[in-house]
Amino acid sequence: MALPAQTSILRRVIVGVALLGVVVVTHLALQKAAGFANGCTGLGGEVSFAVGADATGTTAGCAAVTESEYADFLGISNIALGIVFYVLVALLRLGYAVVRDDRIRLASAGVVGVGMAYTVYLVYLQAVVLNSFCPLCMASAALVTLLTILHVVEHRRLGTAVVPQKRRKPQPELTGMSALRPYLAVFGGFAVLLATTFGLAARADDAQAGTGQALQVEGVSQTPTPRIQDVTGECTYDPSFDPIEDLTAFTGSPFMGNESSDVTVVKVFDPNCPHCRDLTETLDNVIEENADSAAYYFVAYPLRQQSLGQVLALKLAQREGKFFDLMNEMFRRQDQTWGMTMIELVATLDAVGMDGAGFEALLADDDRVQPLLAEVQADADAVNSSFATADGGISVPKLAVNGRIVASTFASYSERCLARFVSEAG
């Protein structure tokens, strides 16, 4: 069956859009695997945003969307489904070009129709349920919409195709696998874009492992925070750690509760760690009910070098009596991209009544920043000495009650278990 010439470019555009969708979703998968450490797009900076009451960014960004309870469908991640969708559309369209069977085109249109319906559902979830948008997800939604429009236009053109007059000599037409020859440019562009997205991810990994910042803290781990897993449901201490015999290295940290108590609780956190934020919220409830039962010390530890500026700001806030105000504001603005730009950090400091511009100037003054950096280094050394695993690894959050390190499980980090640990230690 001859395919109308008026749809030849359109057919190639459809394949090109489908392959571009493969690139976009693959890029999203790579950025998610990296924990969106270099922003949602992987290009640095923060381009994600929130709407409604959560416009501060508490749940904003690609991470919030791709790690939500709606990130899977029937046990399969939406990212995997997206890749399968685009690959299937591309294969059907190429099959249509080779076999010339209109049923394949209609099958492609049907797949795109289902994809469009599911895309509308996903956009609804972002806008109404999650109050958070993922730019890469929205880019994919735009591509699905474009595929839908292109299929509709193609169908209308085929329905109104003009039959060539007999006196006109028909143009020679490629058949079989030769029909794929006009798509070589599309395949080439796809290969370049796919190689670029893998190269970008590899370069981001190299930068993450490097030590090229102007300010450094030695001994800081570059390992992403592992997910806290609830295995037993019991309140347990971590058997892989020996009790910390001397906690005096931490008792100069900001604290809440009763400093004269015989019970000492030490919490180690990174201001960009989502589990640290969750544990702090739980611990706040425990402190409210058990304020006189223990002294609760908070130690800011930059798990990654991207957090160093915020930890330095927390050290300055400690001097100004605003440590907990700034810590809570950082948690409130946390968007899981692991880090703040200087503009964001200055705004965060200003929000709690500190001098954001003054802090930025302090960072540029080596003589003034060195004392703060030395304090952060001392805290990091103490954390590495007390909370490192046998192979030297560090993860956060970490919580110790009278030197015994609490197991990193949902159960042990629950309000019930934390209150029990404090009570039994008293």
C-alpha positions in Angstrom: 0.0 0.0 0.0 1.4 3.4 -1.0 1.6 5.9 1.8 0.4 9.4 0.9 3.4 11.8 0.3 1.6 14.5 2.3 2.2 12.5 5.5 5.8 11.5 4.9 7.4 14.2 7.0 4.7 13.9 9.6 5.5 10.2 10.0 9.2 11.0 10.7 8.2 13.7 13.1 6.1 11.2 15.1 9.0 8.8 15.4 11.3 11.6 16.4 9.0 12.8 19.1 8.6 9.2 20.5 12.4 8.8 20.6 12.8 12.2 22.3 10.4 10.9 24.9 12.7 8.0 25.5 15.6 10.4 26.1 13.5 12.6 28.5 12.3 9.7 30.6 15.8 8.0 30.6 17.2 11.3 31.8 14.6 11.4 34.6 15.5 7.9 35.6 19.2 8.8 35.8 18.6 11.9 37.8 16.4 10.0 40.2 19.0 7.3 40.6 21.4 10.1 41.6 19.0 11.4 44.2 18.5 14.6 42.1 21.8 15.8 43.7 22.4 18.2 40.9 18.8 19.5 40.6 15.8 18.1 38.9 17.1 18.5 35.4 20.7 17.5 36.2 21.9 20.9 35.0 22.4 22.4 38.4 20.2 24.8 40.2 16.6 24.3 41.3 13.9 24.6 38.7 11.1 22.7 40.4 8.3 24.5 42.1 5.2 24.0 44.2 1.8 25.5 44.2 -0.8 26.3 46.7 -0.2 26.2 50.5 3.1 24.4 50.0 4.7 27.1 47.7 7.7 27.3 50.0 9.0 24.1 48.3 8.6 21.7 51.2 7.4 19.0 48.9 8.4 20.5 45.6 10.4 19.0 42.8 11.0 15.8 40.8 12.0 13.9 43.9 8.7 14.6 45.6 6.7 13.4 42.6 8.8 10.4 41.7 9.0 9.1 45.3 5.4 9.6 46.1 2.9 6.8 46.7 1.6 7.5 43.2 5.1 6.9 41.6 4.1 3.3 40.7 1.2 1.7 38.8 0.4 -2.0 39.6 3.9 -2.3 41.1 5.7 -0.9 38.0 7.3 2.6 38.2 5.8 5.3 36.0 9.3 5.9 34.7 9.6 2.4 33.4 6.1 2.6 32.0 7.1 5.8 30.2 10.1 4.3 28.6 8.0 1.3 27.4 5.3 3.6 26.1 7.7 5.7 24.0 9.6 2.7 22.7 6.4 0.9 21.8 5.1 3.9 19.9 8.4 4.3 18.0 8.4 0.6 17.1 4.8 0.6 15.9 5.5 3.7 13.7 8.6 2.1 12.2 6.6 -1.1 11.6 4.0 1.0 9.8 6.6 2.4 7.5 8.0 -1.0 6.6 4.8 -3.2 6.4 2.3 -0.5 5.2 -0.4 -2.1 7.3 -2.9 0.6 8.4 -3.8 -1.5 11.4 -0.3 -0.8 12.9 -1.0 2.9 12.6 -4.3 2.5 14.3 -2.6 0.4 17.1 -0.1 3.2 17.5 -2.9 5.7 17.8 -4.6 3.5 20.4 -1.4 3.3 22.5 -1.0 7.1 22.3 -4.7 7.6 23.4 -4.2 5.4 26.4 -0.9 7.2 27.2 -2.7 10.6 26.9 -5.4 9.5 29.4 -2.8 8.3 31.9 -0.8 11.5 31.4 -3.9 13.6 32.3 -4.2 11.6 35.4 -0.5 12.1 36.4 -0.7 15.8 35.8 -3.9 16.0 37.9 -2.0 14.2 40.7 0.8 16.7 40.6 -1.4 19.8 40.5 -4.1 18.7 42.9 -2.9 15.9 45.1 0.8 16.4 45.5 0.9 20.2 45.0 4.2 19.7 43.3 5.4 19.7 39.7 8.3 17.7 38.2 9.7 19.6 35.2 10.9 16.5 33.4 7.6 14.8 34.1 5.8 17.8 32.6 8.1 17.7 29.6 7.1 14.1 29.0 3.4 15.1 29.4 4.0 17.8 26.7 5.5 15.1 24.3 2.6 12.8 24.9 0.2 15.6 24.1 2.2 16.4 20.9 2.1 12.7 19.9 -1.7 12.8 20.3 -2.1 15.9 18.1 0.2 14.5 15.4 -1.8 11.2 15.3 -5.0 13.2 14.9 -3.6 15.4 12.2 -2.2 12.3 10.3 -5.5 10.5 10.5 -7.4 13.6 9.1 -4.9 13.9 6.3 -5.1 10.3 5.4 -8.9 10.6 5.3 -8.7 13.4 2.8 -5.7 12.2 0.8 -5.9 13.1 -2.9 -5.5 10.3 -5.4 -2.9 11.1 -8.0 -4.2 11.5 -11.6 -3.2 8.6 -13.8 -1.4 10.8 -16.3 1.1 11.8 -13.7 4.1 9.5 -13.3 4.1 8.0 -9.8 7.2 8.8 -7.7 9.3 5.8 -6.9 8.7 4.7 -3.3 11.0 2.8 -0.9 9.7 -0.5 0.3 10.5 -3.0 3.1 13.5 -2.2 5.3 14.6 0.4 2.7 11.6 2.5 3.9 13.6 3.2 7.1 16.3 5.0 5.2 14.6 8.5 5.5 14.6 7.9 9.3 18.4 7.7 9.6 18.7 11.4 10.5 16.1 10.8 13.3 18.0 7.8 14.6 21.2 9.8 14.6 19.7 12.7 16.6 18.3 10.1 19.0 21.7 8.5 19.5 23.4 11.9 20.1 20.8 13.0 22.7 20.8 9.6 24.5 24.6 9.7 24.7 24.5 13.2 26.0 22.1 12.4 28.8 24.3 9.5 29.9 27.4 11.7 29.6 25.7 14.4 31.7 24.8 11.9 34.4 28.4 10.5 34.5 29.9 14.0 34.7 27.5 14.8 37.6 28.7 11.7 39.4 32.3 12.7 38.9 31.6 16.2 40.2 29.8 14.7 43.2 32.8 12.6 44.0 35.3 15.4 43.6 36.6 17.9 46.1 36.6 21.1 44.1 34.6 23.4 46.5 36.4 26.4 48.0 35.4 25.2 51.5 35.9 21.7 52.5 35.4 19.5 55.6 37.7 16.5 55.8 36.2 13.1 56.4 32.7 14.0 55.1 31.0 11.1 53.3 29.8 11.5 49.8 27.4 8.6 50.1 23.6 9.3 49.6 21.5 8.7 52.6 20.0 5.1 52.6 16.3 4.7 53.1 15.3 3.8 56.7 13.8 0.4 56.6 11.4 -1.0 59.2 12.4 -4.7 59.4 11.2 -6.0 62.8 8.8 -3.4 64.1 10.6 -3.6 67.4 12.3 -0.8 69.4 16.0 -1.7 69.0 19.5 -0.3 69.2 21.9 -0.9 66.4 23.9 -4.0 67.3 26.7 -3.1 64.8 27.8 -0.2 66.9 29.5 -0.2 70.3 28.1 2.3 72.8 29.8 5.7 72.7 31.7 6.0 76.0 32.2 9.8 76.0 29.6 12.2 74.7 31.3 15.4 75.8 32.3 16.2 72.2 28.6 16.8 71.5 27.5 18.6 74.7 28.6 22.0 73.4 26.0 21.7 70.6 22.6 23.4 70.7 20.2 21.5 73.0 16.6 21.3 74.1 15.2 19.8 77.3 17.0 19.4 80.7 20.8 19.9 80.5 21.1 18.6 84.1 19.4 15.3 83.3 21.3 12.0 83.5 20.0 11.1 80.0 21.8 12.5 77.0 20.3 12.2 73.5 22.5 13.2 70.5 20.9 13.6 67.1 23.2 14.0 64.0 21.5 15.4 60.9 22.2 17.0 57.5 19.8 19.9 56.8 19.2 18.5 53.3 18.4 15.0 54.4 14.6 14.2 54.2 14.8 11.4 56.9 16.5 13.9 59.2 13.6 16.3 58.8 11.1 13.5 59.5 13.0 12.3 62.6 13.3 15.9 63.9 9.5 16.3 63.6 9.0 13.1 65.6 11.7 14.0 68.2 10.0 17.4 68.7 6.9 15.5 69.9 9.0 13.4 72.2 10.8 16.4 73.6 7.5 18.2 74.3 6.3 15.2 76.4 9.7 14.4 78.0 11.4 17.8 78.2 12.7 17.3 81.8 13.7 13.7 81.2 16.8 14.3 78.9 19.1 16.8 77.3 18.6 16.6 73.5 21.7 17.8 71.5 21.5 18.6 67.8 24.7 18.2 65.7 24.6 19.5 62.1 26.8 17.3 59.9 27.4 18.0 56.2 26.9 14.5 54.7 27.7 15.9 51.3 29.8 19.0 50.6 26.7 20.7 49.1 25.4 21.1 52.7 28.6 22.8 54.0 27.3 26.3 53.5 24.1 25.5 55.4 26.0 23.9 58.3 28.2 26.9 58.5 25.1 29.1 58.6 23.8 26.9 61.5 27.0 27.4 63.4 26.6 31.2 63.0 22.9 30.9 64.0 24.0 29.0 67.2 26.1 32.1 68.2 23.1 34.3 67.6 20.6 32.1 69.5 18.7 31.2 66.3 19.9 27.7 65.6 16.6 26.0 66.0 14.8 28.7 64.1 17.2 28.3 61.1 17.2 24.5 61.3 13.4 24.3 61.1 13.3 26.9 58.3 15.9 24.9 56.3 13.8 21.7 56.8 10.7 23.7 55.8 12.3 24.8 52.6 13.9 21.4 51.9 13.1 20.1 48.4 15.2 17.0 48.3 17.7 18.3 45.7 20.3 18.3 48.4 21.5 21.8 48.7 20.6 25.5 48.4 21.9 28.1 46.1 23.5 31.1 47.7 20.4 33.1 46.8 18.2 30.5 48.6 20.5 30.4 51.6 20.5 34.2 52.0 16.7 34.3 51.8 16.5 31.5 54.4 18.7 33.4 56.8 16.7 36.6 56.2 13.5 34.7 57.0 14.6 34.0 60.5 15.9 37.4 61.2 19.6 36.9 60.4 21.7 38.9 58.0 21.8 36.8 54.8 24.0 39.3 52.9 26.3 39.5 55.8 26.8 35.8 55.9 27.5 35.8 52.2 30.2 38.4 52.8 31.6 36.3 55.7 32.1 33.3 53.4 34.2 35.4 51.1 36.4 36.5 54.0 38.9 33.8 54.8 39.9 35.2 58.2 36.3 35.3 59.4 35.1 32.0 58.0 38.0 29.9 59.3 36.8 29.8 62.9 33.3 28.6 61.8 34.9 26.1 59.5 37.1 24.8 62.4 34.0 24.3 64.5 32.3 22.3 61.8 35.4 20.2 61.2 35.6 19.4 65.0 31.9 18.3 64.9 32.6 16.2 61.8 35.6 14.6 63.4 33.5 13.7 66.5 30.7 12.3 64.4 33.1 10.2 62.3 34.8 8.9 65.4 31.5 7.9 67.1 29.0 7.1 64.4 31.1 5.6 61.6 30.6 2.0 60.6 33.5 -0.5 60.6 34.4 0.4 57.0 34.3 4.1 57.8 30.9 4.9 56.3 28.6 7.5 57.7 24.8 7.9 57.1 22.3 10.2 58.6 20.2 10.6 60.6 21.9 9.1 63.6 20.5 9.1 67.1 22.2 8.0 70.3 20.6 7.7 73.8 23.2 7.7 76.6 25.8 6.5 74.0 23.7 3.7 72.6 23.0 4.2 68.9 19.4 3.7 67.9 18.7 1.3 65.0 17.8 3.1 61.7 14.4 1.6 61.3 11.0 3.3 61.1 9.9 1.5 64.2 12.9 2.6 66.3 12.6 6.1 65.1 8.9 6.3 65.9 7.6 8.5 68.7 6.7 5.4 70.7 10.2 3.9 70.6 12.0 7.1 71.2 9.9 7.9 74.3 10.6 4.3 75.5 14.4 4.7 75.0 14.5 7.9 77.0 12.3 6.4 79.7 14.4 3.3 80.1 17.7 5.3 80.1 16.5 7.5 83.0 
